[in-house]
Structure formats: C-alpha cells, structure tokens
C-alpha cells in the first residue's frame, strides 16, 4: 500500500498542509477537534514521517556517501562495514554506491550522492580514473571528501597502506627464500597504488643486486581474465619466474589458477604472495602468503578524517596504515 503523505491527509480533510504539519508535530494553532481528526486519519492510513524530507528542510541529512570499485569484493566490503559501524556511532547512515571500477560510473555515483545532499563522501578510485577533476570539484563546493585504499597525487585527504614499503618487504623475503626471478602482477601503471607497489618491488631488486627484467613485470587492468592471461605469459617465458607478487586479491587467485593448470606445484616450482584478506588465504590451497592490509583501521581512519571535515577541519591529511606480511604455505 502506498504511503500516505501530509498533502493527501490535508486533501481528505479539506485543510491546508501546514495545518496537518502543525497537528502532527504537536504545535499550536490547531483546534483540539481538528487535531484529533488529523491524528486519527494519520494512524488509520499508516502515516509515517519522511525523515529524509525533514532533514532536507533543515539542510542536514545525517548521511554520508561511499563509492567503491566493487561492493561485492571482500576487501572493500570489510572496509565499508567498518566505515558504517563508525558512522552509526555518531548517528550517521551510509549510502553505498558501486563504480564497477569505471571512471564514468564513478562520476555518476558522486553526482548522485551530491544531489542526495549527503554531508560527506568517501571514495576508492576506479582503476580507470586518471582525471581527478570531479574529485577536486567536491572541495570547491565545500563537500568533505576522503580517498581510501587508492589515492592520487592531488590535494585530497586519504587513507592508504604503506604500498611501496610493503612490496619492498615482500620482495626481500622472497629473495631471502632463494627466489631469483620474481615477477610482479599489478593494475594499470597510471594507478598510484600500482606504481607505488611496483616501486617497492623494483627498489628491493636494485638493493639486492638482482637485474630488473621488464618481461617479469605485468601491469594491466585488474580482472580475473587479465591476471590469468598475464600469468600464462610469464609461465611461457624461456625462463619463467620462480616467484610472483600479485598486488591485488583478484590477480592472486587468477595467478594460482594459471599455475595449477600447468600442473606446477606451489611453492616447490613457484612461490606466490598476494595482497588479500586472511580468510581468503585460508580457503585457498595451499594457504597463500599475503599482505594483510588492515581494513578495519583503514575504515576507522577514513571515517574520522571525513567526520573531522564535516566538523569544520580544512586540513588535508594523508594517513598511512601499516600493512603486515603473513607468510603461509605458498612461499618457501
């Protein structure tokens, strides 16, 4: 049954909408007899006030917007869950939108959230995004905004992990285990997250005196099929890698699929380390060594930065959350 509105109650009783509004809110200016008629009809018809309409009237919706590349992906789901929990503590609700990792979708999501009068927006950039004018525009219209997980070289507050340092640590641990031909699977080179993790990988190779070989570096669109294709290319090399660093959970699972299809053994023939969640590692065989990205802390700090902005803080802050390397069964 369609929800009845104040205007419809007013039409049924032949009175002004303002009279109905005053009666429902318990304000003066309405006779006791008419007030009782309005309240009785409202109850009979199941009237409920629209909190969103009320909040718009007072220019405070108590909502924030979140934009993620893939809401179904475990990594983002964990971060969003924490953001929601922190927001709820101070009386805010979240509107979650999914860009499907596409630039145009990301712009549309942000336009939608602005039009819905959210009080702030938290964004994980799409891997297609190379033009950040739509993000910078948010600051021009005084919309609080924070980037998380993936940031950009722009003057916007952000929360990310120590991408370069974590990749450097992973590479050094693989070298220490005896690996000599370490491959790197990443997203698009223009994505800052990819460039930082690749930088850490290359830096470790240089420091340890291991020649950099371009054929061992594969940076393309993050998808299962892309990871599968890139890993097969690596395994087809005259000298295939003896270890792989996969800078995204999706690339980790597709790399393992390609390795298994060749009847190669992990880690005896080839080691692999991924950026992923611990429970995903647990369900894979063998259990994957991984960089734990501390989604809980990332979510907490992303909301705190946004909430501070909503309270009037204009400082741009770049927060680095320290990741942790957990070695399991996929490395020697």
TORKOL-4160 file (C-alpha; in steps of 0.2 Angstrom, whole numbers, padded with zeros to 4 digits, m for minus):
332
<pt num="1" X="0000" Y="0000" Z="0000"/>
<pt num="2" X="0007" Y="0017" Z="m0005"/>
<pt num="3" X="0012" Y="0028" Z="0010"/>
<pt num="4" X="0000" Y="0042" Z="0013"/>
<pt num="5" X="0008" Y="0060" Z="0013"/>
<pt num="6" X="0003" Y="0075" Z="0023"/>
<pt num="7" X="m0004" Y="0083" Z="0007"/>
<pt num="8" X="m0015" Y="0068" Z="0005"/>
<pt num="9" X="m0021" Y="0069" Z="0023"/>
<pt num="10" X="m0025" Y="0088" Z="0020"/>
<pt num="11" X="m0034" Y="0085" Z="0004"/>
<pt num="12" X="m0045" Y="0071" Z="0013"/>
<pt num="13" X="m0050" Y="0083" Z="0027"/>
<pt num="14" X="m0051" Y="0099" Z="0016"/>
<pt num="15" X="m0037" Y="0109" Z="0026"/>
<pt num="16" X="m0020" Y="0116" Z="0022"/>
<pt num="17" X="m0004" Y="0105" Z="0023"/>
<pt num="18" X="0003" Y="0117" Z="0036"/>
<pt num="19" X="m0012" Y="0113" Z="0047"/>
<pt num="20" X="m0008" Y="0095" Z="0046"/>
<pt num="21" X="0010" Y="0098" Z="0049"/>
<pt num="22" X="0007" Y="0108" Z="0064"/>
<pt num="23" X="m0005" Y="0095" Z="0071"/>
<pt num="24" X="0007" Y="0080" Z="0068"/>
<pt num="25" X="0021" Y="0089" Z="0076"/>
<pt num="26" X="0010" Y="0095" Z="0091"/>
<pt num="27" X="0011" Y="0113" Z="0088"/>
<pt num="28" X="m0001" Y="0126" Z="0092"/>
<pt num="29" X="m0014" Y="0134" Z="0080"/>
<pt num="30" X="m0025" Y="0119" Z="0078"/>
<pt num="31" X="m0041" Y="0116" Z="0087"/>
<pt num="32" X="m0042" Y="0100" Z="0098"/>
<pt num="33" X="m0056" Y="0093" Z="0087"/>
<pt num="34" X="m0047" Y="0095" Z="0071"/>
<pt num="35" X="m0030" Y="0089" Z="0078"/>
<pt num="36" X="m0039" Y="0073" Z="0084"/>
<pt num="37" X="m0046" Y="0071" Z="0066"/>
<pt num="38" X="m0029" Y="0073" Z="0058"/>
<pt num="39" X="m0021" Y="0061" Z="0071"/>
<pt num="40" X="m0034" Y="0048" Z="0069"/>
<pt num="41" X="m0034" Y="0048" Z="0050"/>
<pt num="42" X="m0015" Y="0048" Z="0050"/>
<pt num="43" X="m0015" Y="0032" Z="0061"/>
<pt num="44" X="m0029" Y="0024" Z="0051"/>
<pt num="45" X="m0019" Y="0027" Z="0035"/>
<pt num="46" X="m0002" Y="0021" Z="0042"/>
<pt num="47" X="0006" Y="0038" Z="0040"/>
<pt num="48" X="0024" Y="0039" Z="0044"/>
<pt num="49" X="0035" Y="0055" Z="0043"/>
<pt num="50" X="0048" Y="0055" Z="0030"/>
<pt num="51" X="0065" Y="0058" Z="0040"/>
<pt num="52" X="0074" Y="0062" Z="0023"/>
<pt num="53" X="0062" Y="0076" Z="0019"/>
<pt num="54" X="0063" Y="0083" Z="0036"/>
<pt num="55" X="0082" Y="0083" Z="0036"/>
<pt num="56" X="0082" Y="0092" Z="0019"/>
<pt num="57" X="0072" Y="0105" Z="0027"/>
<pt num="58" X="0085" Y="0108" Z="0040"/>
<pt num="59" X="0099" Y="0105" Z="0027"/>
<pt num="60" X="0106" Y="0091" Z="0037"/>
<pt num="61" X="0103" Y="0073" Z="0031"/>
<pt num="62" X="0114" Y="0064" Z="0043"/>
<pt num="63" X="0120" Y="0053" Z="0029"/>
<pt num="64" X="0137" Y="0050" Z="0020"/>
<pt num="65" X="0141" Y="0043" Z="0003"/>
<pt num="66" X="0153" Y="0029" Z="m0001"/>
<pt num="67" X="0160" Y="0025" Z="m0018"/>
<pt num="68" X="0169" Y="0008" Z="m0021"/>
<pt num="69" X="0175" Y="m0001" Z="m0036"/>
<pt num="70" X="0166" Y="m0017" Z="m0032"/>
<pt num="71" X="0155" Y="m0018" Z="m0017"/>
<pt num="72" X="0155" Y="m0037" Z="m0019"/>
<pt num="73" X="0174" Y="m0039" Z="m0017"/>
<pt num="74" X="0178" Y="m0044" Z="0001"/>
<pt num="75" X="0192" Y="m0031" Z="0003"/>
<pt num="76" X="0181" Y="m0017" Z="0000"/>
<pt num="77" X="0166" Y="m0025" Z="0010"/>
<pt num="78" X="0177" Y="m0026" Z="0025"/>
<pt num="79" X="0182" Y="m0008" Z="0024"/>
<pt num="80" X="0164" Y="m0002" Z="0021"/>
<pt num="81" X="0157" Y="m0012" Z="0035"/>
<pt num="82" X="0169" Y="m0003" Z="0047"/>
<pt num="83" X="0165" Y="0014" Z="0040"/>
<pt num="84" X="0147" Y="0010" Z="0043"/>
<pt num="85" X="0150" Y="0005" Z="0061"/>
<pt num="86" X="0160" Y="0021" Z="0065"/>
<pt num="87" X="0146" Y="0032" Z="0056"/>
<pt num="88" X="0132" Y="0024" Z="0066"/>
<pt num="89" X="0141" Y="0028" Z="0082"/>
<pt num="90" X="0138" Y="0046" Z="0079"/>
<pt num="91" X="0121" Y="0045" Z="0071"/>
<pt num="92" X="0125" Y="0044" Z="0053"/>
<pt num="93" X="0119" Y="0032" Z="0039"/>
<pt num="94" X="0129" Y="0027" Z="0024"/>
<pt num="95" X="0123" Y="0027" Z="0005"/>
<pt num="96" X="0135" Y="0014" Z="m0004"/>
<pt num="97" X="0137" Y="0015" Z="m0022"/>
<pt num="98" X="0147" Y="0004" Z="m0034"/>
<pt num="99" X="0158" Y="0011" Z="m0049"/>
<pt num="100" X="0162" Y="m0006" Z="m0056"/>
<pt num="101" X="0179" Y="0001" Z="m0057"/>
<pt num="102" X="0174" Y="0013" Z="m0071"/>
<pt num="103" X="0178" Y="0031" Z="m0072"/>
<pt num="104" X="0161" Y="0037" Z="m0079"/>
<pt num="105" X="0152" Y="0027" Z="m0067"/>
<pt num="106" X="0162" Y="0034" Z="m0053"/>
<pt num="107" X="0157" Y="0052" Z="m0059"/>
<pt num="108" X="0139" Y="0047" Z="m0059"/>
<pt num="109" X="0140" Y="0040" Z="m0042"/>
<pt num="110" X="0147" Y="0056" Z="m0035"/>
<pt num="111" X="0134" Y="0067" Z="m0044"/>
<pt num="112" X="0121" Y="0056" Z="m0037"/>
<pt num="113" X="0127" Y="0057" Z="m0019"/>
<pt num="114" X="0129" Y="0076" Z="m0021"/>
<pt num="115" X="0111" Y="0078" Z="m0027"/>
<pt num="116" X="0105" Y="0067" Z="m0012"/>
<pt num="117" X="0113" Y="0080" Z="m0001"/>
<pt num="118" X="0125" Y="0068" Z="0008"/>
<pt num="119" X="0136" Y="0078" Z="0021"/>
<pt num="120" X="0152" Y="0069" Z="0015"/>
<pt num="121" X="0159" Y="0057" Z="0003"/>
<pt num="122" X="0172" Y="0043" Z="0005"/>
<pt num="123" X="0179" Y="0036" Z="m0012"/>
<pt num="124" X="0190" Y="0022" Z="m0018"/>
<pt num="125" X="0195" Y="0027" Z="m0035"/>
<pt num="126" X="0191" Y="0017" Z="m0050"/>
<pt num="127" X="0206" Y="0009" Z="m0059"/>
<pt num="128" X="0201" Y="0018" Z="m0075"/>
<pt num="129" X="0202" Y="0035" Z="m0066"/>
<pt num="130" X="0216" Y="0047" Z="m0072"/>
<pt num="131" X="0206" Y="0063" Z="m0072"/>
<pt num="132" X="0203" Y="0069" Z="m0055"/>
<pt num="133" X="0193" Y="0085" Z="m0058"/>
<pt num="134" X="0177" Y="0078" Z="m0052"/>
<pt num="135" X="0185" Y="0074" Z="m0035"/>
<pt num="136" X="0194" Y="0091" Z="m0034"/>
<pt num="137" X="0177" Y="0099" Z="m0038"/>
<pt num="138" X="0170" Y="0092" Z="m0022"/>
<pt num="139" X="0182" Y="0103" Z="m0012"/>
<pt num="140" X="0177" Y="0118" Z="m0022"/>
<pt num="141" X="0158" Y="0115" Z="m0017"/>
<pt num="142" X="0164" Y="0113" Z="0001"/>
<pt num="143" X="0159" Y="0094" Z="0001"/>
<pt num="144" X="0170" Y="0084" Z="0013"/>
<pt num="145" X="0179" Y="0070" Z="0004"/>
<pt num="146" X="0192" Y="0057" Z="0008"/>
<pt num="147" X="0200" Y="0044" Z="m0003"/>
<pt num="148" X="0204" Y="0027" Z="0004"/>
<pt num="149" X="0214" Y="0012" Z="m0002"/>
<pt num="150" X="0218" Y="0020" Z="m0019"/>
<pt num="151" X="0223" Y="0038" Z="m0019"/>
<pt num="152" X="0230" Y="0050" Z="m0031"/>
<pt num="153" X="0243" Y="0064" Z="m0032"/>
<pt num="154" X="0230" Y="0078" Z="m0028"/>
<pt num="155" X="0226" Y="0089" Z="m0013"/>
<pt num="156" X="0213" Y="0077" Z="m0005"/>
<pt num="157" X="0214" Y="0068" Z="0011"/>
<pt num="158" X="0217" Y="0050" Z="0010"/>
<pt num="159" X="0220" Y="0034" Z="0020"/>
<pt num="160" X="0231" Y="0020" Z="0012"/>
<pt num="161" X="0243" Y="0007" Z="0017"/>
<pt num="162" X="0262" Y="0008" Z="0015"/>
<pt num="163" X="0261" Y="0002" Z="m0003"/>
<pt num="164" X="0280" Y="0004" Z="m0008"/>
<pt num="165" X="0287" Y="m0002" Z="0009"/>
<pt num="166" X="0276" Y="m0017" Z="0010"/>
<pt num="167" X="0280" Y="m0023" Z="m0008"/>
<pt num="168" X="0299" Y="m0020" Z="m0004"/>
<pt num="169" X="0297" Y="m0031" Z="0011"/>
<pt num="170" X="0288" Y="m0045" Z="0001"/>
<pt num="171" X="0302" Y="m0044" Z="m0012"/>
<pt num="172" X="0316" Y="m0045" Z="0000"/>
<pt num="173" X="0308" Y="m0060" Z="0009"/>
<pt num="174" X="0306" Y="m0069" Z="m0007"/>
<pt num="175" X="0324" Y="m0066" Z="m0011"/>
<pt num="176" X="0329" Y="m0072" Z="0006"/>
<pt num="177" X="0319" Y="m0088" Z="0002"/>
<pt num="178" X="0330" Y="m0091" Z="m0013"/>
<pt num="179" X="0320" Y="m0083" Z="m0027"/>
<pt num="180" X="0330" Y="m0076" Z="m0041"/>
<pt num="181" X="0317" Y="m0072" Z="m0055"/>
<pt num="182" X="0302" Y="m0063" Z="m0046"/>
<pt num="183" X="0288" Y="m0057" Z="m0056"/>
<pt num="184" X="0276" Y="m0043" Z="m0052"/>
<pt num="185" X="0257" Y="m0043" Z="m0057"/>
<pt num="186" X="0249" Y="m0026" Z="m0055"/>
<pt num="187" X="0235" Y="m0015" Z="m0061"/>
<pt num="188" X="0236" Y="0000" Z="m0073"/>
<pt num="189" X="0253" Y="0009" Z="m0072"/>
<pt num="190" X="0244" Y="0026" Z="m0070"/>
<pt num="191" X="0235" Y="0020" Z="m0054"/>
<pt num="192" X="0246" Y="0027" Z="m0040"/>
<pt num="193" X="0243" Y="0011" Z="m0029"/>
<pt num="194" X="0251" Y="0000" Z="m0043"/>
<pt num="195" X="0265" Y="0012" Z="m0046"/>
<pt num="196" X="0270" Y="0013" Z="m0028"/>
<pt num="197" X="0269" Y="m0006" Z="m0025"/>
<pt num="198" X="0280" Y="m0008" Z="m0041"/>
<pt num="199" X="0292" Y="0005" Z="m0035"/>
<pt num="200" X="0295" Y="m0005" Z="m0019"/>
<pt num="201" X="0297" Y="m0021" Z="m0029"/>
<pt num="202" X="0310" Y="m0013" Z="m0041"/>
<pt num="203" X="0319" Y="m0004" Z="m0026"/>
<pt num="204" X="0321" Y="m0021" Z="m0017"/>
<pt num="205" X="0329" Y="m0029" Z="m0033"/>
<pt num="206" X="0341" Y="m0015" Z="m0035"/>
<pt num="207" X="0346" Y="m0015" Z="m0017"/>
<pt num="208" X="0350" Y="m0034" Z="m0018"/>
<pt num="209" X="0359" Y="m0033" Z="m0035"/>
<pt num="210" X="0346" Y="m0043" Z="m0045"/>
<pt num="211" X="0344" Y="m0037" Z="m0063"/>
<pt num="212" X="0327" Y="m0029" Z="m0067"/>
<pt num="213" X="0319" Y="m0039" Z="m0082"/>
<pt num="214" X="0305" Y="m0030" Z="m0090"/>
<pt num="215" X="0297" Y="m0046" Z="m0096"/>
<pt num="216" X="0293" Y="m0051" Z="m0077"/>
<pt num="217" X="0283" Y="m0035" Z="m0074"/>
<pt num="218" X="0264" Y="m0036" Z="m0080"/>
<pt num="219" X="0253" Y="m0021" Z="m0076"/>
<pt num="220" X="0236" Y="m0021" Z="m0084"/>
<pt num="221" X="0218" Y="m0020" Z="m0080"/>
<pt num="222" X="0214" Y="m0029" Z="m0063"/>
<pt num="223" X="0202" Y="m0043" Z="m0068"/>
<pt num="224" X="0202" Y="m0062" Z="m0066"/>
<pt num="225" X="0205" Y="m0064" Z="m0085"/>
<pt num="226" X="0219" Y="m0052" Z="m0086"/>
<pt num="227" X="0228" Y="m0060" Z="m0072"/>
<pt num="228" X="0226" Y="m0077" Z="m0080"/>
<pt num="229" X="0232" Y="m0071" Z="m0096"/>
<pt num="230" X="0247" Y="m0061" Z="m0089"/>
<pt num="231" X="0252" Y="m0076" Z="m0078"/>
<pt num="232" X="0251" Y="m0088" Z="m0093"/>
<pt num="233" X="0263" Y="m0076" Z="m0102"/>
<pt num="234" X="0275" Y="m0076" Z="m0088"/>
<pt num="235" X="0275" Y="m0095" Z="m0087"/>
<pt num="236" X="0278" Y="m0096" Z="m0106"/>
<pt num="237" X="0294" Y="m0087" Z="m0105"/>
<pt num="238" X="0310" Y="m0097" Z="m0109"/>
<pt num="239" X="0315" Y="m0093" Z="m0091"/>
<pt num="240" X="0299" Y="m0092" Z="m0081"/>
<pt num="241" X="0298" Y="m0084" Z="m0064"/>
<pt num="242" X="0301" Y="m0094" Z="m0048"/>
<pt num="243" X="0290" Y="m0082" Z="m0038"/>
<pt num="244" X="0276" Y="m0070" Z="m0041"/>
<pt num="245" X="0270" Y="m0055" Z="m0031"/>
<pt num="246" X="0251" Y="m0051" Z="m0035"/>
<pt num="247" X="0246" Y="m0034" Z="m0030"/>
<pt num="248" X="0228" Y="m0037" Z="m0029"/>
<pt num="249" X="0217" Y="m0052" Z="m0022"/>
<pt num="250" X="0209" Y="m0055" Z="m0039"/>
<pt num="251" X="0226" Y="m0056" Z="m0048"/>
<pt num="252" X="0232" Y="m0068" Z="m0034"/>
<pt num="253" X="0218" Y="m0081" Z="m0037"/>
<pt num="254" X="0219" Y="m0080" Z="m0056"/>
<pt num="255" X="0238" Y="m0082" Z="m0055"/>
<pt num="256" X="0236" Y="m0098" Z="m0044"/>
<pt num="257" X="0223" Y="m0105" Z="m0057"/>
<pt num="258" X="0236" Y="m0102" Z="m0071"/>
<pt num="259" X="0249" Y="m0111" Z="m0061"/>
<pt num="260" X="0238" Y="m0125" Z="m0056"/>
<pt num="261" X="0233" Y="m0128" Z="m0074"/>
<pt num="262" X="0251" Y="m0131" Z="m0079"/>
<pt num="263" X="0252" Y="m0144" Z="m0066"/>
<pt num="264" X="0266" Y="m0134" Z="m0057"/>
<pt num="265" X="0267" Y="m0135" Z="m0038"/>
<pt num="266" X="0266" Y="m0120" Z="m0026"/>
<pt num="267" X="0278" Y="m0117" Z="m0018"/>
<pt num="268" X="0290" Y="m0130" Z="m0025"/>
<pt num="269" X="0290" Y="m0124" Z="m0043"/>
<pt num="270" X="0284" Y="m0106" Z="m0040"/>
<pt num="271" X="0281" Y="m0096" Z="m0024"/>
<pt num="272" X="0267" Y="m0083" Z="m0023"/>
<pt num="273" X="0262" Y="m0069" Z="m0012"/>
<pt num="274" X="0246" Y="m0059" Z="m0013"/>
<pt num="275" X="0238" Y="m0043" Z="m0006"/>
<pt num="276" X="0222" Y="m0051" Z="0001"/>
<pt num="277" X="0212" Y="m0055" Z="0017"/>
<pt num="278" X="0217" Y="m0069" Z="0029"/>
<pt num="279" X="0201" Y="m0079" Z="0027"/>
<pt num="280" X="0203" Y="m0079" Z="0008"/>
<pt num="281" X="0220" Y="m0086" Z="0011"/>
<pt num="282" X="0213" Y="m0099" Z="0022"/>
<pt num="283" X="0201" Y="m0106" Z="0009"/>
<pt num="284" X="0214" Y="m0107" Z="m0005"/>
<pt num="285" X="0225" Y="m0122" Z="m0007"/>
<pt num="286" X="0239" Y="m0120" Z="m0002"/>
<pt num="287" X="0236" Y="m0106" Z="0010"/>
<pt num="288" X="0243" Y="m0090" Z="0002"/>
<pt num="289" X="0256" Y="m0079" Z="0010"/>
<pt num="290" X="0249" Y="m0062" Z="0010"/>
<pt num="291" X="0250" Y="m0044" Z="0014"/>
<pt num="292" X="0236" Y="m0040" Z="0027"/>
<pt num="293" X="0230" Y="m0023" Z="0023"/>
<pt num="294" X="0221" Y="m0019" Z="0040"/>
<pt num="295" X="0204" Y="m0015" Z="0033"/>
<pt num="296" X="0197" Y="m0011" Z="0050"/>
<pt num="297" X="0210" Y="0003" Z="0054"/>
<pt num="298" X="0208" Y="0010" Z="0036"/>
<pt num="299" X="0189" Y="0011" Z="0038"/>
<pt num="300" X="0190" Y="0019" Z="0055"/>
<pt num="301" X="0203" Y="0032" Z="0050"/>
<pt num="302" X="0194" Y="0036" Z="0034"/>
<pt num="303" X="0178" Y="0040" Z="0043"/>
<pt num="304" X="0187" Y="0050" Z="0056"/>
<pt num="305" X="0195" Y="0061" Z="0043"/>
<pt num="306" X="0178" Y="0064" Z="0035"/>
<pt num="307" X="0170" Y="0067" Z="0051"/>
<pt num="308" X="0183" Y="0080" Z="0056"/>
<pt num="309" X="0180" Y="0089" Z="0039"/>
<pt num="310" X="0161" Y="0089" Z="0042"/>
<pt num="311" X="0165" Y="0097" Z="0059"/>
<pt num="312" X="0175" Y="0111" Z="0050"/>
<pt num="313" X="0193" Y="0104" Z="0049"/>
<pt num="314" X="0200" Y="0111" Z="0032"/>
<pt num="315" X="0217" Y="0102" Z="0034"/>
<pt num="316" X="0222" Y="0090" Z="0021"/>
<pt num="317" X="0229" Y="0074" Z="0029"/>
<pt num="318" X="0237" Y="0059" Z="0021"/>
<pt num="319" X="0236" Y="0044" Z="0033"/>
<pt num="320" X="0247" Y="0028" Z="0031"/>
<pt num="321" X="0241" Y="0012" Z="0038"/>
<pt num="322" X="0255" Y="m0001" Z="0041"/>
<pt num="323" X="0252" Y="m0017" Z="0032"/>
<pt num="324" X="0258" Y="m0034" Z="0039"/>
<pt num="325" X="0266" Y="m0048" Z="0029"/>
<pt num="326" X="0260" Y="m0065" Z="0034"/>
<pt num="327" X="0270" Y="m0080" Z="0027"/>
<pt num="328" X="0260" Y="m0096" Z="0024"/>
<pt num="329" X="0261" Y="m0111" Z="0013"/>
<pt num="330" X="0263" Y="m0103" Z="m0004"/>
<pt num="331" X="0281" Y="m0097" Z="m0001"/>
<pt num="332" X="0297" Y="m0107" Z="0003"/>
